[in-house]
Amino acid sequence: MSRRTRRPRPARPTTPATCPCGLPAAYADCCGRLHRGQATATTAEQLMRSRYSAFAVGDEAYLLRSWHPTTRPPGADLDPGLRWVRLEILGTTEGSAFHTTGTVEFRAHYTQGGRAGSLHENSRFVRHEGTWVYLDGVTGD
């Protein structure tokens, strides 16, 4: 009898009860709808929140789908040792249902190896084929 080796399976997104994006809603009814493709973001901030939630639950497919094709990397390189714990929206410009561009400044808090940290970014979003997508961002502080 031959021994078969198992191929590594891609990590499946986890499903939290409350939405990681910080809004007072259940994940399934908030960012989960966007991740499942049942809705699209109506504002740049909503897309930002949904992308943060995708990082938190490990949904690489959504992250890549919501990235502009000209700046999209081949993979999201999710670190399984990094745990996203809180999102702060610091400011927005434009990015409403009536705009074609917008920015969202945020601070995303995480833990890694028992140590707390944060990522501060000013992200740019654009409409591509009618849908909000992440274009790029400038990190700092």
C-alpha positions in Angstrom: 0.0 0.0 0.0 1.5 3.3 -1.0 1.5 6.3 1.3 -0.1 9.4 -0.1 1.2 12.8 1.0 -1.4 15.4 1.7 -1.2 18.7 -0.2 -1.3 21.7 2.0 -4.7 23.3 1.8 -5.1 27.1 1.6 -6.1 28.7 4.8 -9.9 29.2 5.0 -11.2 32.4 6.3 -12.5 32.3 9.9 -16.0 33.5 10.7 -16.2 35.8 13.7 -19.6 36.6 15.4 -19.0 40.4 15.5 -17.5 42.3 12.6 -13.8 43.0 13.0 -14.3 46.4 11.1 -15.5 48.1 14.3 -19.1 48.8 13.4 -21.7 47.4 15.8 -22.9 44.6 13.6 -22.6 40.9 13.1 -19.9 39.9 10.6 -22.3 38.0 8.5 -24.5 41.1 8.0 -21.6 43.6 7.7 -18.3 42.9 5.9 -19.2 39.2 5.5 -21.8 40.2 2.8 -19.1 41.9 0.8 -16.6 39.0 1.3 -19.2 36.6 0.0 -20.0 38.8 -3.0 -23.6 39.5 -2.0 -23.0 43.2 -1.9 -20.4 45.8 -3.0 -18.9 48.7 -1.0 -20.8 51.9 -1.6 -18.1 54.1 -0.1 -14.3 54.1 0.1 -14.6 53.8 3.9 -16.8 50.8 3.6 -14.3 49.1 1.3 -11.5 50.0 3.7 -13.4 48.4 6.6 -14.2 45.3 4.6 -10.5 45.0 3.6 -9.4 45.3 7.2 -12.0 42.6 8.1 -10.6 40.4 5.3 -7.1 40.7 6.8 -8.6 39.8 10.2 -10.4 36.7 9.0 -7.8 35.6 6.4 -9.8 36.1 3.3 -7.0 36.5 0.7 -9.4 36.1 -2.3 -11.5 39.1 -1.2 -8.3 41.2 -0.7 -7.1 40.5 -4.2 -10.6 41.0 -5.8 -10.8 44.4 -4.1 -7.4 45.6 -5.3 -7.0 47.7 -8.4 -5.6 45.4 -11.2 -2.7 47.8 -11.9 -1.3 47.6 -8.4 -2.6 44.2 -7.3 0.2 41.8 -6.1 0.2 38.1 -7.0 -0.8 37.3 -3.4 -1.6 39.0 -0.1 1.1 37.2 2.0 -1.1 36.9 5.1 1.0 36.2 8.2 -0.7 33.5 10.3 1.1 34.8 13.4 -0.4 38.3 13.1 -3.7 38.9 14.8 -5.6 42.1 13.8 -7.5 43.4 16.9 -8.9 46.9 16.2 -9.4 49.4 13.5 -9.5 53.2 13.9 -10.7 55.4 11.1 -8.8 58.7 11.5 -10.2 60.6 8.5 -11.6 60.4 5.0 -11.7 62.6 1.9 -14.3 62.2 -0.8 -15.0 58.5 -1.4 -18.8 58.7 -1.2 -21.4 57.2 -3.6 -21.0 60.4 -5.6 -17.2 60.4 -6.0 -14.8 58.4 -8.2 -11.8 58.7 -5.8 -11.3 58.8 -2.1 -8.8 58.4 0.7 -9.1 56.8 4.1 -6.6 57.4 6.9 -6.6 54.6 9.5 -4.7 52.9 12.2 -4.9 49.2 12.4 -3.9 47.5 15.7 -2.5 44.0 15.8 -0.6 41.6 18.0 2.3 39.4 16.9 4.2 37.1 19.1 2.5 38.5 22.2 3.6 42.1 21.3 1.2 44.9 20.3 1.7 47.0 17.3 -0.1 49.2 14.8 -0.1 50.1 11.1 -0.9 53.7 10.2 -1.8 54.2 6.5 -3.5 56.8 4.2 -5.1 54.6 1.5 -6.2 55.7 -1.9 -9.4 54.2 -3.4 -10.8 54.6 -6.9 -13.8 53.3 -8.8 -12.8 50.7 -11.3 -15.6 49.5 -13.6 -18.1 51.0 -11.3 -16.8 49.4 -8.1 -14.6 50.8 -5.3 -11.1 49.2 -5.2 -8.0 49.8 -3.2 -5.3 51.6 -5.3 -2.4 52.1 -3.0 -1.4 53.6 0.3 1.2 55.5 2.2 2.3 54.2 5.6 3.8 56.2 8.3 4.2 57.1 12.0 
